[in-house]
């Protein structure tokens, strides 16, 4: 019997279109002999749709067709089954899933929000849990954990948008302790959206204004001189890990931009990140890169070790991509960030390591099933019920006297 896999993608995120590309790529590479694949698309306003038509990437260029031929659904649990249920009057069952495979990017979907919902429903899912997803999306949390683990990161500071609006002078004073040039980033976006560089305070304020339009938490960090950007993917869980080939990525500017990552073979229509041709884009697979990266053996080993350590510290699962910065002059390596659900699931790095995309997806699903079984095997509740005899013990007032007995 085939395993029913529900592939979730889209969502209320500025990386919505990138998610569509990543998901359709994956759906087309999943083993049809082993899996029944149900696409589950979340629109930008949070509605869930399913249907075979969603496997065709061209449908997303005309949302009226999606609404006409797709079926709007909710994911619910029914007597131990995980059902896609219609939203109509009779709540008709549209499909059933054994496990969910989130292929989503950015806030509201990759950042633990979707994972928390799936865990509340109780359905098994592929990838990092709520905690690893939250930290993997928030650069402030991430850097704090890396720093605590003594992993190399660049000097940085951070602040909230309200702090900047209420006391800009004080925030700029804090940033002045860093050395120019600096990079300004929204703390919780991905795909290089909202990121800018600055060589002066004038450029800094412009970059901050742009970043604030995407997030309420902003990170400012020193740029690495003589920069070479390298990425590595890690597959596994907290128990065991393996690493992919290492890539060196190229950019036309000082930092790898959204255009560098996704727009190489696509056509821009309007505001960046709002609309582009999902049909023509190949996602992260279209980025200009060199695989394997040109690194001496010692540095290659360091990159692999840092990738595994970052993955383990967050408690990541499935596939993640760790992005690192190399100063070619000093030969020092810095961890930039980890991506819990990387663009294109970093399949191109695994293909260069000898693992096909189909095999990669198969291993990710296997890890997801294993993670679910381990979660379910843990104790989540007690047989004793402190509410038994609640009224007899004086209700709320009686409960106060029971505190000592509960500790």
C-alpha positions, 0 to 999 in steps of 0.5 A, spaced: 500 500 500 502 506 498 504 512 503 499 518 502 503 524 502 500 531 503 505 536 500 504 543 503 506 549 500 505 557 499 502 561 505 502 568 507 509 569 506 513 574 501 517 567 499 510 564 497 512 563 489 519 560 491 515 555 495 511 553 489 517 552 485 520 548 490 514 544 491 512 542 484 520 540 483 519 535 489 512 533 487 515 531 480 521 527 483 517 523 488 517 516 487 510 514 484 511 507 486 511 508 493 507 514 494 500 517 493 502 525 492 496 530 494 498 537 493 496 542 498 496 549 496 495 555 501 493 561 498 496 568 500 490 569 504 490 563 508 485 558 504 487 551 503 486 548 496 487 541 494 486 537 487 491 534 481 490 541 478 495 543 483 501 539 480 501 543 474 505 550 475 502 554 470 495 554 474 498 559 479 499 564 473 491 564 473 488 564 480 481 563 478 483 557 474 485 554 481 479 556 485 475 553 479 478 546 479 481 546 486 477 544 492 478 548 498 479 544 504 481 543 512 486 538 515 482 535 520 483 528 525 478 523 524 478 517 529 486 516 528 485 518 520 488 525 517 483 527 513 482 533 508 475 535 509 471 540 504 469 547 507 462 546 504 455 544 508 456 537 508 464 537 510 465 532 504 472 528 505 476 530 499 483 526 501 487 523 506 494 523 508 499 519 512 504 524 513 505 531 511 511 534 507 511 542 508 515 545 502 514 552 505 519 558 505 519 564 510 514 567 515 507 564 517 509 557 514 517 555 515 518 559 522 514 554 526 507 556 525 505 551 520 509 545 524 505 547 531 499 547 527 501 540 524 503 537 531 496 540 534 492 536 529 497 530 530 499 528 523 506 526 522 510 531 518 517 531 515 522 536 517 524 540 523 520 541 529 517 547 532 523 549 536 528 548 530 523 552 525 522 558 530 530 559 531 532 557 524 527 563 521 529 568 527 536 570 526 537 573 533 535 567 536 539 563 531 545 568 533 544 567 540 545 560 540 551 559 535 554 564 540 553 560 546 555 554 542 562 558 541 561 557 533 564 563 529 559 568 527 560 576 525 559 581 530 552 584 530 547 588 534 539 588 533 533 592 535 526 592 534 522 597 529 519 601 535 526 602 538 528 605 532 522 610 531 522 612 538 530 613 539 533 613 532 539 616 535 540 611 541 540 605 536 545 608 531 549 609 537 549 602 538 550 600 531 556 605 531 560 600 535 560 595 529 565 596 523 563 599 516 561 596 511 555 592 515 549 588 512 542 590 515 537 584 515 530 583 517 530 578 522 525 573 520 525 573 512 529 569 508 531 569 500 535 575 501 528 579 501 529 586 505 537 585 506 541 591 504 548 594 505 551 600 508 558 604 508 555 610 511 550 612 516 546 615 511 546 608 507 544 605 514 538 609 515 535 607 508 537 600 509 534 600 516 527 603 513 527 598 507 528 592 512 523 595 517 518 594 512 518 587 512 519 585 520 519 588 527 526 586 529 532 588 525 539 585 525 545 589 523 552 585 522 559 587 520 560 584 513 566 579 511 572 582 507 575 578 501 568 574 501 567 568 499 560 565 500 559 557 501 553 553 502 552 546 505 546 541 506 545 537 512 541 531 512 538 527 518 536 528 525 539 530 532 542 522 532 546 522 526 547 527 520 551 527 513 553 532 509 552 534 501 557 537 496 559 544 498 557 550 493 560 556 492 555 561 490 556 568 486 553 574 486 553 580 482 553 585 488 556 585 495 551 580 497 547 574 494 540 577 492 533 575 491 535 576 483 541 572 484 537 566 487 531 566 483 530 570 478 536 568 473 531 565 468 525 568 470 521 575 468 520 580 473 513 583 473 512 589 478 515 589 485 520 584 487 518 578 490 510 579 489 510 576 482 514 573 477 514 567 472 514 561 476 514 557 470 520 559 467 524 560 474 528 554 477 528 556 484 535 555 487 537 551 482 538 557 477 543 560 482 550 562 479 555 557 483 561 552 483 560 545 485 564 543 489 567 550 492 574 551 491 576 550 498 583 547 501 581 540 504 582 543 511 577 548 510 572 543 507 573 539 513 571 546 517 565 547 513 562 540 514 563 540 521 560 547 522 554 545 518 553 539 522 554 543 529 549 548 527 544 543 525 545 539 531 545 545 536 538 547 533 535 540 533 534 540 526 531 534 522 530 532 515 534 537 510 537 544 512 542 548 508 547 552 512 550 558 509 557 560 511 562 566 509 569 565 508 574 571 509 579 569 503 585 573 506 585 571 513 582 564 512 577 564 517 570 561 516 563 564 519 556 561 520 551 566 516 545 562 518 541 555 517 535 554 512 530 549 515 527 548 509 532 551 503 530 553 496 529 547 492 530 543 498 538 543 496 537 537 492 542 540 487 548 539 492 546 532 494 546 530 486 553 532 486 554 528 492 551 522 489 544 522 492 538 523 487 533 527 488 528 522 489 532 518 494 533 524 498 525 525 498 525 518 500 530 519 506 526 525 508 520 522 509 523 516 512 526 521 517 519 524 518 516 517 520 521 516 525 521 523 528 513 522 529 514 515 532 519 518 537 515 524 539 509 519 540 513 514 545 514 520 549 510 521 555 505 527 554 500 526 559 499 523 566 493 518 568 492 522 575 487 528 574 488 534 579 481 536 577 478 530 580 474 532 586 475 539 584 469 542 587 469 537 593 476 541 595 473 548 595 474 549 587 479 555 586 480 556 593 481 549 594 486 548 589 491 553 592 492 549 598 494 543 593 500 547 590 504 544 595 502 537 594 503 537 586 510 539 587 
